Amino acid sequence: MIATGAEYRRPPCKNLLRFEGAGVYYGATFVEAQLCSGQEVIVVGGGNSAGQAAVFLAQTTKRVHMLVRSSGLAENMSRYLIRRIEETPTIVFLPNTEIVALEGGDHLESVRWQNRQTGQTEKHNITHVFVMTGADPNTSWLDGCVELDDKGFIKTGIDLSPERLTAAPWPRSRPPYLLETSLPGVFAVGDVRGGSIKHVASAVGEGSIAVSFVHQTLQE
Ligand SMILES: Cc1cc2nc3c(=O)[nH]c(=O)nc-3n(C[C@H](O)[C@H](O)[C@H](O)COP(=O)(O)OP(=O)(O)OC[C@H]3O[C@@H](n4cnc5c(N)ncnc54)[C@H](O)[C@@H]3O)c2cc1C
């Protein structure tokens, strides 16, 4: 069972590590949304996960500042999400902008961001930052043994292409189980798996589901 996780990309910003879990988050779930209800928040990133986080958090927060290093969203985000962001008045889109400093005591108290084109810096008393800049899977060690998606995450179950299974070839009469890789009896769970939710609970859940398939595989 492969559970080697992923390395989360961190913007090169002073004090980021210090405030992880104390104002800096890497996931936007109902739990985090409750922590910042009615307040202003920052979402960093211009991909789909950042877009989904911004739209989700806009439902319960006062304002979402969406900071993107590039000049627009179209490059990395689905059209429907861009439209939803544009239609949500409480999401403020800030292109060419990055966080340069985080300040506070035990908890994040203020954020300084900079426009990369003008060099202008602003300080805001915002205490919740959602870093949604993606993750790189720990799969290089696999050296092509199992099928990966275009970002290097492991493909499992129905995500495996019939072409690859034919070419491999897939030696079983059954199709791959849920969470099974392109190699029979090898499973992938958690962050390293393509399409995973990137949360502790889901990684643990996938692990327990995969164990039942391991038993089935051993009986084959
Ligand atoms: C800063 C931060 C905050 C987070 N906050 C939350 C949160 O509040 N709530 C939440 O639900 N999720 C949170 N997450 C996400 C959560 O941590 C992951 O979704 C979860 O840990 C995934 O579990 P995993 O077992 O797949 O991978 P991991 O927990 O990353 O475990 C992978 C393990 O494999 C090891 N490994 C890697 N490569 C190899 C190798 N070649 N050989 C042997 N071992 C290897 C690693 O050292 C590591 O110990 C956070 C993540 C980060 C980075």
The ligand as an SDF file (V2000), in Angstrom:
LIG
                    3D

 53 58  0  0  0  0  0  0  0  0999 V2000
    0.8790   22.3720    6.9790 C   0  0  0  0  0  0  0  0  0  0  0  0
   -0.2690   21.4470    6.6860 C   0  0  0  0  0  0  0  0  0  0  0  0
   -1.4470   21.5830    7.3900 C   0  0  0  0  0  0  0  0  0  0  0  0
   -2.5110   20.7130    7.1600 C   0  0  0  0  0  0  0  0  0  0  0  0
   -3.6540   20.8780    7.8780 N   0  0  0  0  0  0  0  0  0  0  0  0
   -4.6480   19.9930    7.7330 C   0  0  0  0  0  0  0  0  0  0  0  0
   -5.8010   20.0840    8.5590 C   0  0  0  0  0  0  0  0  0  0  0  0
   -5.9260   20.9800    9.3970 O   0  0  0  0  0  0  0  0  0  0  0  0
   -6.7830   19.1510    8.3890 N   0  0  0  0  0  0  0  0  0  0  0  0
   -6.6630   18.1490    7.4790 C   0  0  0  0  0  0  0  0  0  0  0  0
   -7.5720   17.3120    7.3980 O   0  0  0  0  0  0  0  0  0  0  0  0
   -5.5940   18.0420    6.6830 N   0  0  0  0  0  0  0  0  0  0  0  0
   -4.5740   18.9380    6.7800 C   0  0  0  0  0  0  0  0  0  0  0  0
   -3.4700   18.8460    5.9880 N   0  0  0  0  0  0  0  0  0  0  0  0
   -3.4360   17.7790    4.9840 C   0  0  0  0  0  0  0  0  0  0  0  0
   -3.0750   16.4540    5.6650 C   0  0  0  0  0  0  0  0  0  0  0  0
   -1.8820   16.6110    6.4010 O   0  0  0  0  0  0  0  0  0  0  0  0
   -2.9040   15.3830    4.5990 C   0  0  0  0  0  0  0  0  0  0  0  0
   -4.0580   15.3120    3.7900 O   0  0  0  0  0  0  0  0  0  0  0  0
   -2.6650   14.0190    5.2370 C   0  0  0  0  0  0  0  0  0  0  0  0
   -1.5690   14.0690    6.1160 O   0  0  0  0  0  0  0  0  0  0  0  0
   -2.4140   12.9860    4.1520 C   0  0  0  0  0  0  0  0  0  0  0  0
   -2.0060   11.7910    4.7320 O   0  0  0  0  0  0  0  0  0  0  0  0
   -1.0820   10.7930    3.9280 P   0  0  0  0  0  0  0  0  0  0  0  0
   -0.8980    9.6200    4.8240 O   0  0  0  0  0  0  0  0  0  0  0  0
   -1.6140   10.5900    2.5790 O   0  0  0  0  0  0  0  0  0  0  0  0
    0.3170   11.5610    3.7310 O   0  0  0  0  0  0  0  0  0  0  0  0
    1.3340   12.1460    4.8100 P   0  0  0  0  0  0  0  0  0  0  0  0
    0.6720   12.4510    6.0940 O   0  0  0  0  0  0  0  0  0  0  0  0
    2.0740   13.2440    4.1080 O   0  0  0  0  0  0  0  0  0  0  0  0
    2.3270   10.9370    5.0810 O   0  0  0  0  0  0  0  0  0  0  0  0
    3.2150   10.4890    4.0920 C   0  0  0  0  0  0  0  0  0  0  0  0
    4.4050    9.8520    4.7980 C   0  0  0  0  0  0  0  0  0  0  0  0
    5.1780    9.1290    3.8480 O   0  0  0  0  0  0  0  0  0  0  0  0
    6.5480    9.4310    4.0650 C   0  0  0  0  0  0  0  0  0  0  0  0
    7.2720    9.2310    2.8020 N   0  0  0  0  0  0  0  0  0  0  0  0
    7.3070   10.0220    1.6980 C   0  0  0  0  0  0  0  0  0  0  0  0
    8.0560    9.4650    0.7370 N   0  0  0  0  0  0  0  0  0  0  0  0
    8.5040    8.2930    1.2280 C   0  0  0  0  0  0  0  0  0  0  0  0
    9.3220    7.2580    0.7100 C   0  0  0  0  0  0  0  0  0  0  0  0
    9.8360    7.3020   -0.5190 N   0  0  0  0  0  0  0  0  0  0  0  0
    9.5780    6.1850    1.5020 N   0  0  0  0  0  0  0  0  0  0  0  0
    9.0580    6.1110    2.7510 C   0  0  0  0  0  0  0  0  0  0  0  0
    8.2800    7.0540    3.2980 N   0  0  0  0  0  0  0  0  0  0  0  0
    8.0090    8.1340    2.5460 C   0  0  0  0  0  0  0  0  0  0  0  0
    6.5490   10.8710    4.5240 C   0  0  0  0  0  0  0  0  0  0  0  0
    7.7430   11.1750    5.2120 O   0  0  0  0  0  0  0  0  0  0  0  0
    5.3370   10.8650    5.4420 C   0  0  0  0  0  0  0  0  0  0  0  0
    5.6580   10.4380    6.7230 O   0  0  0  0  0  0  0  0  0  0  0  0
   -2.3920   19.7010    6.1910 C   0  0  0  0  0  0  0  0  0  0  0  0
   -1.2010   19.5770    5.4650 C   0  0  0  0  0  0  0  0  0  0  0  0
   -0.1520   20.4390    5.7020 C   0  0  0  0  0  0  0  0  0  0  0  0
    1.1340   20.2870    4.9140 C   0  0  0  0  0  0  0  0  0  0  0  0
  1  2  1  0
  2  3  1  0
  2 52  2  0
  3  4  2  0
  4  5  1  0
  4 50  1  0
  5  6  2  0
  6  7  1  0
  6 13  1  0
  7  8  2  0
  7  9  1  0
  9 10  1  0
 10 11  2  0
 10 12  1  0
 12 13  2  0
 13 14  1  0
 14 15  1  0
 14 50  1  0
 15 16  1  0
 16 17  1  0
 16 18  1  0
 18 19  1  0
 18 20  1  0
 20 21  1  0
 20 22  1  0
 22 23  1  0
 23 24  1  0
 24 25  2  0
 24 26  1  0
 24 27  1  0
 27 28  1  0
 28 29  2  0
 28 30  1  0
 28 31  1  0
 31 32  1  0
 32 33  1  0
 33 34  1  0
 33 48  1  0
 34 35  1  0
 35 36  1  0
 35 46  1  0
 36 37  1  0
 36 45  1  0
 37 38  2  0
 38 39  1  0
 39 40  1  0
 39 45  2  0
 40 41  1  0
 40 42  2  0
 42 43  1  0
 43 44  2  0
 44 45  1  0
 46 47  1  0
 46 48  1  0
 48 49  1  0
 50 51  2  0
 51 52  1  0
 52 53  1  0
M  END
$$$$
